[in-house]
Amino acid sequence: MPIAFSTWMALLNNFSIEAAAFTGREIGILQSLREVPGFLAFTAVFLLWYIHEQRFAVVSLFLLGFGVFITGFFPSVLGLYITTVIMSIGFHYFETINQSLTLQWISKDHAAEFMGKALSIKAIAAIISFGGVWLSIDYFQLDYRYVYALFGGLTLIAVIYMALRYPLFPAREIQQKKLVLKKRYWLFYWLTFLSGARRQIFVVFAGFLMVEKFGYSAGQVALLLLINHFFNMLFAKKIGAWIGRVGDRKALTIEYIGLIIVFASYAVVETAWVAATLYVVDHLFFAFAIAIKTYFQKIADPKDMASSAGVSFTINHIAAVVLPVLLGLVWLVSPSAVFYLGAVIALLSLISSQLIPSLPVPERPVRLPAAEVKAPV
C-alpha cells in the first residue's frame, strides 16, 4: 500500500499545480472526491457476502496500484479527479479490511505493539518510495507520468505475487455481514470523527502550505515525507509498545496537547524550516492514533470487527468529504484560519479522550457513572 499511496501523496501538490493549474479550490474538491470512497467504506461489509475478507484486501490493493499507475497519463483537472477516485476506492477498502483483520487476528495484549510494528514496516516501504520519487524527479528528471507508472506498476507486481503466494487464513470469529451501530461504542465513533477532521487539515492543507507559501519542489516534498517515515520506521513500534503500557487515554492526551500546539504554530509560521519541523512533528503524532483502535478492540464484541471497521471509516470520512471543499474556500481568504480550526478540533479531542477508562472493558466502555453499572448494549 505505501509504495503506491506514498508516491501519489509525494507528487500530488506539485503535479496538480504544474500540470493542471490547481488552486486551493480545485485541491479542496479533489481531496473531497478522494474521501468519498472512505465515506462509503461501510459498504465493505455487504461485499463480504460475495468475497473472502483476505481476498477482498488483495483486490483492493490491485485497484489502488492501477489508479496510481494511470494518474500521470491524465494531466488535467477532470483526469486527476477520475484517477484519484479509482485510487481511493482501492485504498479505503484495503484500509478497512486491514483494520478488521488486524483486530481479529492479533490479541488485545499485543495489538498496540503489533500496529506500531506494522507502521514501521509501512514506513520502510514509504521511505523507498519517497527516495525513489526524489531521485526520479530531482536527479533523473523523469516526467511525472513515468514516476507514477513506475511505482504503481511495482505495486501491481507485488499484489499479483501475494495473490499467488499466500493461502487464505481462517477467520477466528465469523464476522457479522450487516451494519453494526451500538450505543456503547459512541465515544469510539466520536473520537474517530474528530480524528478524520484533524487528518484532513494535515493531509490537504499542511502539504499545500509547503508548496504554495514556501515554494517546496516535488523532490523537497518527497524528501520531507521521507523524513516523516524515517521517524516512523524508528519509533512507531516503540510508540505502539508504549501505548500498550501506559494505556489509551494517556497516549491520546499527549497526542492532542501536542496537536493543539502544532496547529496553532502552523497558523503563524513564516519560516520554511520551522514549517517543515511542524510537518514532521505533526506526522509523528499519527502513530498515537493506534490508541483509538486498541481502545475499541477492548470494548467491542469480536464479531463486530469487520462491520465496525467499515462504519468507523465512514464516520472518519464524514468530515473528510465536507471539510476540504469548505476549507479550500476559507484558504483563499485566510490560510491561518484553517489551522486555527485544527487547533479547536484537537482541543475537542483532548476533552473527549478523558472519558476513556483506565481499563476499558465491554461492561465499562466510558468513564461515566452510568456506564459503570450498565451491561453492554
Secondary structure, 3 states (H helix, E strand, C coil): CHHHHHHHHHHHHHHHHHHHCCCHHHHHHHHHHHHHHHHCHHHHHHHCCCCCHHHHHHHHHHHHHHHHHHHCCCCCHHHHHHHHHHHHHHHHHHHHHHHHHHHHHCCCCCHHHHHHHHHHHHHHHHHHHHHHHHHHHHHCCCCHHHHHHHHHHHHHHHHHHHHHHCCCCCCCCCCCCCCCCCHHHHHHHHHHHHHHHHHHHHHHHHHHHHHHCCCCCHHHHHHHHHHHHHHHHHHHHHHHHHHHHHCHHHHHHHHHHHHHHHHHHHHHCCCHHHHHHHHHHHHHHHHHHHHHHHHHHHHCCHHHHHHHHHHHHHHHCHHHHHHHHHHHHHHHHCHHHHHHHHHHHHHHHHHHHCCCCCCCECCECCCCHHHHHCCCC
